[in-house]
């Protein structure tokens, strides 16, 4: 869920610092590691969650 949230928040153009604080990260790089920059990457995260339910 954290990867999904980070990816959606960034794609919705929320500020990096807001997303970083919501996720409790110490720096922006940690937050960037949680995001999936492409639609394909985001769908892989979503499908992974969907398959686990």
C-alpha positions in Angstrom: 0.0 0.0 0.0 2.9 2.4 0.7 4.2 2.0 -2.9 0.7 2.5 -4.3 0.1 5.6 -2.1 3.5 7.1 -3.0 2.9 6.5 -6.7 -0.6 7.9 -6.7 0.4 11.0 -4.6 3.3 11.8 -7.0 1.2 11.2 -10.1 -1.5 13.6 -8.6 1.3 16.1 -8.3 1.3 16.4 -4.5 4.4 18.0 -3.2 7.4 15.7 -2.6 7.9 17.0 0.9 4.2 16.4 1.8 4.4 12.8 0.5 7.7 12.3 2.3 6.2 13.4 5.7 3.0 11.4 5.2 5.1 8.3 4.7 7.4 9.1 7.6 10.6 9.2 5.5 13.7 11.0 6.5 14.5 12.2 3.0 13.0 12.6 -0.5 15.2 9.8 -1.9 13.4 7.3 0.4 10.1 8.5 -1.0 11.3 8.3 -4.5 12.4 4.7 -3.9 8.7 4.0 -3.1 7.3 5.5 -6.3 6.8 3.8 -9.6 7.4 6.4 -12.2 5.6 4.7 -15.1 2.0 3.6 -15.5 3.3 0.1 -16.0 5.3 0.3 -12.8 2.2 1.5 -10.9 0.1 -1.3 -12.4 2.6 -3.8 -11.2 2.2 -2.5 -7.7 -1.6 -2.5 -8.0 -1.7 -6.0 -9.5 0.6 -7.3 -6.8 -1.7 -6.0 -4.1 -4.8 -7.3 -5.9 -3.3 -10.8 -6.2 -2.5 -11.0 -2.5 -6.1 -10.3 -1.5 
